[in-house]
């Protein structure tokens, strides 16, 4: 088109970024890649291969090796051998390597950006301005954690070998999120990029060579989901996965009971809430960043739009107009907003979901923007006219599809926002700081953005609630996902403590004493067991000590109901929580002697040991009380004009299955920290010594503890644990029992992604203040929510043009 | 373009102002990422630069302005780009001129004479420019005299106190009075946004000025500490869009001061294209208030014509 014609149309011209560097790299590798194992490039004879394509054009970019079992084994073996040396090399040495990697990413930023956009289909603007800079930032930040490791985490050590499986939506960025913290903490890694997008991971392997990283510290194997499964099953100590919720659950089940640590960053259906007092044009533009960023192939995409009714009509009109301005095209065009979806498979999936949504009554609006003729493109789409049961309102589409619904009040907005099994991110638009900061904590999401969206930084943890997975990436909490407490290595196997099979029944004679009835404690009231059965409890000699109700799944149901109903405990002040915990300690102190005697009689402990257990229990209550008003969050300073508030929030309702060791102290310790962090609990006391718990609820009754915060149901450990593990209303489950029981808990908890802590049949030393240090326990009992708050109003400081 | 863009204004609607809320961070995020989203390259880049030339209000507003200086400026306005450069783009027949010449009242007559039948209008800054604190009668009379002297466009300034104190009715009344004094001349309302407290005030002042009949809204006098910025521009043109949606009336936009490079000018045009659309990318609805911008556009255009980076002395001085 001539200049004068352009002068009339004022259209843009394609502005293609040069791909020469990327092509040169592909050519120099003959468009065929092996894998990076033990510091060497290997292309095993006989291994199958697959092709990787540019979704914008459909052209084949390269042939990638499909790893076999022996290749994965070799990679894991290399990582295993390299790990102790890597861990011993020290924080400063590892910091140097991570710093070098950060620098190398910057030095090769252009070719990495082009390669990423070619392989994934995302706009070059995004890979150049967002993905790759964040990759470098992540390595810098974690170079810092490596440097500070000894000082910041003195009681922790590396986990070992991390098996990491990453998705195709942010290929190199997800690699950075996985590799940087793992290496900083002293782990070695075996990483598999997604089969659609292996190229930048392979180029990263070259950067590892360039940085002189010791062989085996980073191993990159390629292939499809079956290779991912091989890594998960391999001899790794930690599995980190980012991807779909379905696969995440399968992984949780597959490694249940193995003792492998796990972090899962899974799907989402994140709400984007626009209140009537929002900057409406700003919020419309925010949606471009929320759902049309990376073609909507973003786990935290703001895909559910909630608009207050009074502004809805105007908002939708503005939104539709804005959609018409979006430009879709070649991923290397510097003049587009939306690129290609990663593969025709994904495009087909989007089409199918849309068709289902339409079948269910949804109305579809698609932007009238020119679509490229070739490549796998899907137009930006707005879905309206849906109820909360429409598939497009409930299910993750992972495409440029926004589903909208309206609300009347703030309360309804929060209700709709939380009406999902997911809980990854949320966005709130309001010019009222009072409203925004009230809504943010009420949202079930690991990340909340106020008046902005999809903001990321290595210093602010990223990760979800509910079925969006668990564990955090980035920040201090992200480092903890690649560390384990030092004491863990020395835990011994638990010895079973069985109830004697034949208990001598008491023979009544003379004037009867007053019958003692040990009940359950549910919702602040004593409750008889639903089944109406009791079992005999023996003292340490095998003599009759009392009867205890035999709990069943209905008692669990009732207890969870009560615990869920007491959720506002989380919002009570730290001061009040502390007061109540102190008061429990005080009341236990009054009856210390009685508990000592009970311990001696039931467990056969020496008088001295029993006295010590009671004393430490009181001390634990004091420590939990002390922490209740000190478990403060953090204020991050991300690279925006604003702050990210890292708030510690309660997990929710935590099931606590107590061990038989230290039957009073274990119960007190676990419950005290759980409630100090704002959780409500369902406690299953020691199966062998349940009477200590039933004695204990009398103390709770006199200590102003609101009903439902601690619920106690006794019964056979396994029979009590199963319904807890399967209960969707239970958000966390701490289990101290057998190895098999631990496996069962981790497997059954997968369905609603409970945060589990199990002992794998090992014995914890409840007297040991290190194992149950206040900080560690509060971290277990809470989730970190990062609330991003950009600020600024004064009319100054804008860029001077 | 044959459409005649005249804004007769509307009644004062306080409720149109109530919903205006501007989040500064969100505005900046949009303007900071725009250049990355819209790379204007090749023939589009040349077209955008030529368009920028056609939208310049070539301006001299200095105490030492003389008739000679103004004549020279008018010459430049009628032939802003060297003809051999235009030939290189096949654009020699497009009769490229700047959008207007912008001067103080005293220079209007000279400018009108110098521009003759070229079609380039004269714009006069008025109403006690730049502070706007002269007596109301004086300000109104200044408008009338400039119009009588041949100015087809009047750039008025508003009383900043009305904006800072949220006295929108008073601002409306003031601008409406100026509009009446302008008669058939196009009125550009200078909001002096650099002196507003925040962007929400900028938005409300913009809407008020349009309700009162402004044909253009303009950022600055060029004399404030902060003149045109992209964030302020985004806020103002979004109000122009809302006013158009409410009334069907297209109001023009003029960023003034601080726009010195071709790159900036192209980015501004992209912003207009994205937020307002193609219709606004014409001198009837968009102007740059600038004195040094043209020089950079000339040099960049020569680079595109020849492949060699240019220097100022190769282009006729204005």
Interface residues (C-beta under 8 A of the other chain):
Chain A: X1 X2 X3 X4 X6 X7 X9 X10 X11 X12 X13 X14 X15 X125 X128 X129 X277 X278 X279 X280 X281 X282 X283 X285 X286 X289 X311 X317 X325 X327 X334 X335 X336 X337 X431 X451 X452 X640 X641 X642 X790 X791 X792 X793 X794 X795 X796 X798 X799 X800 X801
Chain B: X19 X21 X22 X23 X24 X25 X26 X27 X28 X29 X30 X31 X32 X33 X36 X37 X38 X39 X40 X41 X42 X43 X44 X45 X46 X47 X48 X50 X51 X89 X90 X91 X94 X193 X194 X196 X197 X198 X199 X200 X201 X202 X226 X227 X228 X229 X230 X231 X232 X238 X245 X258 X259 X260 X261 X264 X267 X269 X273 X274 X278 X281
